[in-house]
Amino acid sequence: MKTINQLSIFIENTKGRLAEVCKLLGDNNINIKALTIAETPEFGILRVVLDKSEDAKKVLKEHGFIAKSAPVVAVEVSDAPGGLAKALTVLADNNINLEYMYGFVEKTSEKALMVFKFDNVEKAIDVLQKNNISIVEEKVALGK
């Protein structure tokens, strides 16, 4: 399957807690490739794509963080007005539910990379491929 592993890390919404997670990853030579954070007054969910996600999960758990893995899909979209809309329209027209998305930090070409989380990953990949929307392999997206 053409997915990338994403970690969702649950952190308290307190001063310095995000820095602590990022420092822990950096101290263990784990590189953040993409990230997004959703927050409430009490806690946040940091979603990250990392070059060493399994190592990160282990290190985070050893330091008391809750980290869960989930498959996501990295999609190339035209880095021009309407590029993202084209991919989103294909998904909507094929009744694919998009749970959330965020941009990717590293560009592998002249296209922008977007990370998508779907309720039905296999169907989403099939629809994207049938509509000639390029899905980026993990080794390419993470520069492996």
N, CA and C atoms as a LAMMPS dump frame, in Angstrom:
ITEM: TIMESTEP
0
ITEM: NUMBER OF ATOMS
432
ITEM: BOX BOUNDS ff ff ff
-5.0000000000000000e+02 5.0000000000000000e+02
-5.0000000000000000e+02 5.0000000000000000e+02
-5.0000000000000000e+02 5.0000000000000000e+02
ITEM: ATOMS id mol type element x y z
1 1 1 N 0.845 -1.177 0
2 1 2 C 0 0 0
3 1 3 C 0.886 1.234 0
4 2 1 N 0.468 2.278 -0.683
5 2 2 C 1.259 3.493 -0.832
6 2 3 C 0.955 4.489 0.29
7 3 1 N 1.225 4.098 1.498
8 3 2 C 0.975 4.991 2.618
9 3 3 C 2.281 5.36 3.302
10 4 1 N 2.195 6.391 4.109
11 4 2 C 3.296 6.855 4.948
12 4 3 C 2.818 6.757 6.388
13 5 1 N 3.707 6.401 7.273
14 5 2 C 3.348 6.294 8.683
15 5 3 C 3.371 7.684 9.33
16 6 1 N 2.308 8.023 10.007
17 6 2 C 2.203 9.28 10.751
18 6 3 C 2.05 8.952 12.227
19 7 1 N 2.662 9.748 13.072
20 7 2 C 2.445 9.617 14.51
21 7 3 C 1.557 10.752 14.986
22 8 1 N 0.604 10.416 15.826
23 8 2 C -0.186 11.409 16.544
24 8 3 C 0.291 11.36 17.984
25 9 1 N 0.793 12.494 18.466
26 9 2 C 1.371 12.577 19.803
27 9 3 C 0.477 13.48 20.641
28 10 1 N 0.016 12.963 21.763
29 10 2 C -0.857 13.721 22.645
30 10 3 C 0.007 14.46 23.664
31 11 1 N -0.153 15.784 23.693
32 11 2 C 0.67 16.591 24.601
33 11 3 C -0.204 17.587 25.354
34 12 1 N 0.21 17.879 26.575
35 12 2 C -0.486 18.89 27.358
36 12 3 C -0.258 20.252 26.711
37 13 1 N -1.26 21.094 26.761
38 13 2 C -1.147 22.435 26.209
39 13 3 C -0.555 23.344 27.283
40 14 1 N 0.739 23.148 27.539
41 14 2 C 1.453 23.948 28.527
42 14 3 C 2.727 24.495 27.9
43 15 1 N 3.203 25.564 28.463
44 15 2 C 4.399 26.238 27.957
45 15 3 C 5.58 25.261 27.908
46 16 1 N 6.213 25.176 26.746
47 16 2 C 7.415 24.374 26.584
48 16 3 C 7.21 22.914 26.243
49 17 1 N 5.983 22.419 26.296
50 17 2 C 5.756 20.981 26.066
51 17 3 C 6.044 20.599 24.607
52 18 1 N 5.638 21.421 23.657
53 18 2 C 5.93 21.153 22.251
54 18 3 C 7.438 21.192 22.008
55 19 1 N 8.101 22.151 22.607
56 19 2 C 9.563 22.233 22.483
57 19 3 C 10.22 20.984 23.039
58 20 1 N 9.677 20.46 24.122
59 20 2 C 10.219 19.246 24.735
60 20 3 C 10.136 18.062 23.763
61 21 1 N 9.008 17.909 23.087
62 21 2 C 8.846 16.828 22.125
63 21 3 C 9.845 16.995 20.978
64 22 1 N 9.934 18.206 20.446
65 22 2 C 10.829 18.45 19.32
66 22 3 C 12.293 18.245 19.716
67 23 1 N 12.659 18.643 20.912
68 23 2 C 14.028 18.446 21.393
69 23 3 C 14.315 16.957 21.562
70 24 1 N 13.371 16.228 22.099
71 24 2 C 13.529 14.786 22.29
72 24 3 C 13.764 14.097 20.945
73 25 1 N 12.99 14.479 19.944
74 25 2 C 13.179 13.908 18.612
75 25 3 C 14.552 14.288 18.058
76 26 1 N 14.904 15.555 18.162
77 26 2 C 16.197 16.014 17.666
78 26 3 C 17.366 15.352 18.365
79 27 1 N 17.281 15.212 19.685
80 27 2 C 18.347 14.562 20.455
81 27 3 C 18.546 13.108 20.043
82 28 1 N 17.505 12.51 19.459
83 28 2 C 17.581 11.118 19.012
84 28 3 C 17.753 11.003 17.493
85 29 1 N 18.165 12.112 16.88
86 29 2 C 18.467 12.153 15.444
87 29 3 C 17.263 11.735 14.59
88 30 1 N 16.08 12.174 14.995
89 30 2 C 14.84 11.894 14.27
90 30 3 C 14.371 13.206 13.66
91 31 1 N 14.21 13.206 12.335
92 31 2 C 13.883 14.43 11.61
93 31 3 C 12.386 14.536 11.328
94 32 1 N 11.822 15.687 11.634
95 32 2 C 10.42 15.967 11.332
96 32 3 C 10.335 16.409 9.877
97 33 1 N 9.526 15.704 9.088
98 33 2 C 9.349 16.027 7.674
99 33 3 C 8.095 16.853 7.428
100 34 1 N 7.055 16.623 8.222
101 34 2 C 5.803 17.375 8.105
102 34 3 C 5.13 17.346 9.463
103 35 1 N 4.366 18.405 9.756
104 35 2 C 3.661 18.42 11.034
105 35 3 C 2.462 19.344 10.993
106 36 1 N 1.553 19.052 11.887
107 36 2 C 0.411 19.913 12.145
108 36 3 C 0.026 19.701 13.599
109 37 1 N -0.604 20.691 14.181
110 37 2 C -1.049 20.541 15.566
111 37 3 C -2.476 21.071 15.687
112 38 1 N -3.289 20.306 16.391
113 38 2 C -4.648 20.718 16.729
114 38 3 C -4.662 20.86 18.239
115 39 1 N -5.28 21.923 18.714
116 39 2 C -5.209 22.15 20.161
117 39 3 C -6.558 22.508 20.75
118 40 1 N -6.64 22.247 22.044
119 40 2 C -7.739 22.701 22.883
120 40 3 C -7.067 23.424 24.049
121 41 1 N -7.814 24.032 24.934
122 41 2 C -7.156 24.692 26.072
123 41 3 C -6.325 23.748 26.948
124 42 1 N -6.668 22.464 26.998
125 42 2 C -5.978 21.533 27.891
126 42 3 C -4.892 20.691 27.218
127 43 1 N -5.091 20.288 25.954
128 43 2 C -4.126 19.399 25.312
129 43 3 C -4.086 19.667 23.823
130 44 1 N -3.081 19.069 23.182
131 44 2 C -2.947 19.171 21.736
132 44 3 C -2.64 17.811 21.147
133 45 1 N -2.905 17.695 19.871
134 45 2 C -2.515 16.5 19.129
135 45 3 C -1.532 16.968 18.065
136 46 1 N -0.307 16.55 18.22
137 46 2 C 0.748 16.852 17.261
138 46 3 C 0.814 15.694 16.287
139 47 1 N 0.533 15.959 15.022
140 47 2 C 0.626 14.926 14.001
141 47 3 C 1.89 15.19 13.208
142 48 1 N 2.733 14.149 13.104
143 48 2 C 4.026 14.317 12.455
144 48 3 C 4.334 13.155 11.519
145 49 1 N 5.018 13.492 10.44
146 49 2 C 5.636 12.507 9.573
147 49 3 C 7.127 12.649 9.83
148 50 1 N 7.764 11.532 10.153
149 50 2 C 9.163 11.533 10.573
150 50 3 C 9.981 10.59 9.715
151 51 1 N 11.278 10.81 9.68
152 51 2 C 12.127 9.903 8.917
153 51 3 C 12.309 8.561 9.617
154 52 1 N 12.087 8.504 10.923
155 52 2 C 12.234 7.254 11.689
156 52 3 C 11.058 7.131 12.66
157 53 1 N 9.886 6.864 12.135
158 53 2 C 8.682 6.913 12.966
159 53 3 C 8.655 5.847 14.055
160 54 1 N 9.14 4.642 13.761
161 54 2 C 9.118 3.594 14.791
162 54 3 C 10.08 3.926 15.934
163 55 1 N 11.261 4.455 15.595
164 55 2 C 12.203 4.887 16.632
165 55 3 C 11.584 6 17.471
166 56 1 N 10.913 6.929 16.792
167 56 2 C 10.288 8.052 17.495
168 56 3 C 9.218 7.56 18.462
169 57 1 N 8.396 6.642 18.012
170 57 2 C 7.321 6.116 18.856
171 57 3 C 7.898 5.496 20.122
172 58 1 N 8.954 4.739 19.974
173 58 2 C 9.602 4.089 21.117
174 58 3 C 10.169 5.126 22.09
175 59 1 N 10.903 6.094 21.578
176 59 2 C 11.519 7.13 22.417
177 59 3 C 10.452 7.952 23.131
178 60 1 N 9.414 8.318 22.413
179 60 2 C 8.343 9.122 23.015
180 60 3 C 7.663 8.361 24.148
181 61 1 N 7.355 7.097 23.923
182 61 2 C 6.71 6.289 24.964
183 61 3 C 7.614 6.137 26.18
184 62 1 N 8.921 5.983 25.943
185 62 2 C 9.882 5.872 27.047
186 62 3 C 9.902 7.142 27.907
187 63 1 N 9.513 8.257 27.321
188 63 2 C 9.494 9.532 28.033
189 63 3 C 8.081 9.967 28.436
190 64 1 N 7.152 9.021 28.435
191 64 2 C 5.823 9.28 28.975
192 64 3 C 4.814 9.896 28.028
193 65 1 N 5.13 9.969 26.746
194 65 2 C 4.182 10.519 25.782
195 65 3 C 3.345 9.398 25.187
196 66 1 N 2.113 9.72 24.832
197 66 2 C 1.245 8.783 24.131
198 66 3 C 1.393 9.087 22.648
199 67 1 N 1.785 8.084 21.87
200 67 2 C 1.977 8.249 20.43
201 67 3 C 1.3 7.094 19.703
202 68 1 N 0.455 7.428 18.755
203 68 2 C -0.275 6.422 17.979
204 68 3 C 0.095 6.547 16.504
205 69 1 N 0.215 5.409 15.82
206 69 2 C 0.53 5.375 14.389
207 69 3 C -0.738 5.344 13.564
208 70 1 N -0.666 5.946 12.376
209 70 2 C -1.78 5.897 11.429
210 70 3 C -1.232 6.023 10.014
211 71 1 N -1.844 5.301 9.068
212 71 2 C -1.419 5.455 7.677
213 71 3 C -2.006 6.726 7.075
214 72 1 N -1.164 7.484 6.388
215 72 2 C -1.602 8.668 5.656
216 72 3 C -1.072 8.552 4.236
217 73 1 N -1.556 9.405 3.359
218 73 2 C -1.179 9.375 1.954
219 73 3 C -0.584 10.72 1.583
220 74 1 N 0.606 10.704 0.984
221 74 2 C 1.234 11.937 0.495
222 74 3 C 0.924 12.053 -0.994
223 75 1 N 0.323 13.155 -1.378
224 75 2 C -0.16 13.355 -2.737
225 75 3 C 0.513 14.577 -3.344
226 76 1 N 0.957 14.436 -4.593
227 76 2 C 1.481 15.591 -5.316
228 76 3 C 0.312 16.359 -5.921
229 77 1 N 0.307 17.653 -5.695
230 77 2 C -0.688 18.521 -6.319
231 77 3 C 0.053 19.641 -7.03
232 78 1 N -0.541 20.156 -8.06
233 78 2 C 0.062 21.262 -8.79
234 78 3 C 0.261 22.437 -7.846
235 79 1 N 1.46 22.989 -7.851
236 79 2 C 1.77 24.146 -7.005
237 79 3 C 1.377 25.414 -7.749
238 80 1 N 0.062 25.51 -8.001
239 80 2 C -0.513 26.625 -8.754
240 80 3 C -1.952 26.796 -8.286
241 81 1 N -2.548 27.952 -8.55
242 81 2 C -3.944 28.145 -8.157
243 81 3 C -4.836 27.025 -8.693
244 82 1 N -5.626 26.447 -7.814
245 82 2 C -6.554 25.383 -8.195
246 82 3 C -5.976 23.985 -8.123
247 83 1 N -4.678 23.856 -7.871
248 83 2 C -4.048 22.533 -7.829
249 83 3 C -4.627 21.642 -6.744
250 84 1 N -4.761 22.173 -5.553
251 84 2 C -5.337 21.41 -4.451
252 84 3 C -6.815 21.144 -4.694
253 85 1 N -7.515 22.113 -5.227
254 85 2 C -8.949 21.956 -5.497
255 85 3 C -9.211 20.788 -6.434
256 86 1 N -8.334 20.573 -7.415
257 86 2 C -8.514 19.459 -8.358
258 86 3 C -8.513 18.129 -7.612
259 87 1 N -7.526 17.919 -6.755
260 87 2 C -7.441 16.659 -6.006
261 87 3 C -8.629 16.505 -5.067
262 88 1 N -8.998 17.57 -4.388
263 88 2 C -10.123 17.509 -3.449
264 88 3 C -11.444 17.227 -4.168
265 89 1 N -11.61 17.78 -5.362
266 89 2 C -12.826 17.551 -6.149
267 89 3 C -12.919 16.09 -6.563
268 90 1 N -11.808 15.502 -6.997
269 90 2 C -11.792 14.072 -7.354
270 90 3 C -12.231 13.237 -6.162
271 91 1 N -11.705 13.542 -4.991
272 91 2 C -12.067 12.788 -3.789
273 91 3 C -13.55 12.96 -3.46
274 92 1 N -14.029 14.183 -3.492
275 92 2 C -15.441 14.45 -3.187
276 92 3 C -16.363 13.765 -4.192
277 93 1 N -16 13.847 -5.473
278 93 2 C -16.819 13.228 -6.521
279 93 3 C -16.878 11.709 -6.382
280 94 1 N -15.901 11.126 -5.704
281 94 2 C -15.858 9.678 -5.506
282 94 3 C -16.232 9.272 -4.087
283 95 1 N -16.864 10.2 -3.374
284 95 2 C -17.395 9.934 -2.037
285 95 3 C -16.325 9.463 -1.051
286 96 1 N -15.132 10.074 -1.136
287 96 2 C -14.04 9.777 -0.209
288 96 3 C -14.074 10.82 0.899
289 97 1 N -14.135 10.347 2.14
290 97 2 C -14.158 11.259 3.282
291 97 3 C -12.731 11.614 3.689
292 98 1 N -12.427 12.891 3.652
293 98 2 C -11.129 13.397 4.079
294 98 3 C -11.255 13.805 5.541
295 99 1 N -10.482 13.165 6.416
296 99 2 C -10.559 13.459 7.843
297 99 3 C -9.769 14.718 8.193
298 100 1 N -8.584 14.877 7.611
299 100 2 C -7.789 16.092 7.759
300 100 3 C -6.652 16.052 6.758
301 101 1 N -5.972 17.169 6.602
302 101 2 C -4.834 17.257 5.691
303 101 3 C -3.9 18.355 6.154
304 102 1 N -2.679 18.297 5.676
305 102 2 C -1.71 19.36 5.945
306 102 3 C -0.609 19.294 4.899
307 103 1 N 0.126 20.384 4.761
308 103 2 C 1.19 20.461 3.768
309 103 3 C 2.453 19.763 4.249
310 104 1 N 3.251 19.364 3.29
311 104 2 C 4.518 18.679 3.544
312 104 3 C 5.638 19.7 3.443
313 105 1 N 6.6 19.612 4.308
314 105 2 C 7.696 20.576 4.357
315 105 3 C 8.64 20.421 3.169
316 106 1 N 8.969 19.207 2.807
317 106 2 C 9.989 18.947 1.801
318 106 3 C 9.359 18.73 0.436
319 107 1 N 9.853 19.449 -0.56
320 107 2 C 9.366 19.254 -1.919
321 107 3 C 10.279 18.289 -2.647
322 108 1 N 9.671 17.334 -3.357
323 108 2 C 10.456 16.368 -4.116
324 108 3 C 10.513 16.741 -5.594
325 109 1 N 9.716 17.736 -5.984
326 109 2 C 9.676 18.177 -7.376
327 109 3 C 9.135 19.602 -7.382
328 110 1 N 8.686 20.045 -8.535
329 110 2 C 8.079 21.374 -8.626
330 110 3 C 6.624 21.374 -8.183
331 111 1 N 6.167 20.25 -7.678
332 111 2 C 4.801 20.131 -7.171
333 111 3 C 4.812 20.281 -5.66
334 112 1 N 3.696 20.656 -5.103
335 112 2 C 3.55 20.72 -3.654
336 112 3 C 3.112 19.35 -3.157
337 113 1 N 3.488 19.008 -1.938
338 113 2 C 3.061 17.746 -1.333
339 113 3 C 2.054 18.025 -0.235
340 114 1 N 1 17.238 -0.22
341 114 2 C -0.021 17.338 0.809
342 114 3 C -0.172 15.969 1.45
343 115 1 N -0.377 15.95 2.766
344 115 2 C -0.61 14.713 3.495
345 115 3 C -2.107 14.63 3.793
346 116 1 N -2.724 13.511 3.42
347 116 2 C -4.154 13.311 3.617
348 116 3 C -4.391 12.118 4.536
349 117 1 N -5.368 12.242 5.419
350 117 2 C -5.841 11.122 6.242
351 117 3 C -7.272 10.842 5.819
352 118 1 N -7.525 9.601 5.394
353 118 2 C -8.839 9.214 4.897
354 118 3 C -9.47 8.176 5.809
355 119 1 N -10.793 8.087 5.742
356 119 2 C -11.464 7.022 6.475
357 119 3 C -11.328 5.687 5.749
358 120 1 N -11.103 5.716 4.429
359 120 2 C -10.911 4.501 3.647
360 120 3 C -9.677 4.707 2.764
361 121 1 N -8.515 4.363 3.281
362 121 2 C -7.244 4.632 2.612
363 121 3 C -7.148 3.904 1.271
364 122 1 N -7.488 2.623 1.235
365 122 2 C -7.361 1.848 -0.003
366 122 3 C -8.225 2.419 -1.121
367 123 1 N -9.457 2.783 -0.807
368 123 2 C -10.346 3.36 -1.821
369 123 3 C -9.804 4.702 -2.295
370 124 1 N -9.295 5.509 -1.371
371 124 2 C -8.749 6.812 -1.738
372 124 3 C -7.56 6.658 -2.679
373 125 1 N -6.667 5.728 -2.373
374 125 2 C -5.498 5.503 -3.232
375 125 3 C -5.945 5.059 -4.624
376 126 1 N -6.903 4.149 -4.682
377 126 2 C -7.419 3.667 -5.969
378 126 3 C -7.999 4.818 -6.784
379 127 1 N -8.818 5.656 -6.171
380 127 2 C -9.447 6.778 -6.867
381 127 3 C -8.399 7.793 -7.339
382 128 1 N -7.447 8.1 -6.476
383 128 2 C -6.4 9.057 -6.851
384 128 3 C -5.6 8.539 -8.05
385 129 1 N -5.207 7.282 -8.014
386 129 2 C -4.426 6.713 -9.109
387 129 3 C -5.226 6.672 -10.412
388 130 1 N -6.498 6.307 -10.331
389 130 2 C -7.334 6.25 -11.535
390 130 3 C -7.534 7.636 -12.143
391 131 1 N -7.348 8.683 -11.341
392 131 2 C -7.503 10.051 -11.83
393 131 3 C -6.16 10.737 -12.058
394 132 1 N -5.114 9.928 -12.181
395 132 2 C -3.764 10.414 -12.485
396 132 3 C -3.253 11.463 -11.508
397 133 1 N -3.616 11.294 -10.237
398 133 2 C -3.078 12.154 -9.178
399 133 3 C -1.962 11.365 -8.51
400 134 1 N -0.766 11.91 -8.589
401 134 2 C 0.428 11.192 -8.161
402 134 3 C 0.501 11.049 -6.643
403 135 1 N 0.738 9.813 -6.216
404 135 2 C 0.943 9.515 -4.803
405 135 3 C 2.44 9.298 -4.607
406 136 1 N 2.978 9.907 -3.583
407 136 2 C 4.41 9.846 -3.35
408 136 3 C 4.728 8.688 -2.42
409 137 1 N 5.645 7.852 -2.836
410 137 2 C 6.085 6.726 -2.01
411 137 3 C 6.815 7.24 -0.775
412 138 1 N 6.775 6.491 0.298
413 138 2 C 7.409 6.9 1.553
414 138 3 C 8.887 7.189 1.368
415 139 1 N 9.595 6.34 0.629
416 139 2 C 11.033 6.54 0.465
417 139 3 C 11.341 7.852 -0.271
418 140 1 N 10.46 8.269 -1.177
419 140 2 C 10.654 9.536 -1.882
420 140 3 C 10.296 10.71 -0.979
421 141 1 N 9.148 10.618 -0.328
422 141 2 C 8.684 11.705 0.527
423 141 3 C 9.631 11.982 1.679
424 142 1 N 10.23 10.926 2.208
425 142 2 C 11.114 11.083 3.366
426 142 3 C 12.575 11.168 2.97
427 143 1 N 12.851 11.171 1.673
428 143 2 C 14.228 11.302 1.203
429 143 3 C 15.102 10.109 1.567
430 144 1 N 14.515 8.921 1.589
431 144 2 C 15.267 7.711 1.98
432 144 3 C 15.977 7.119 0.785
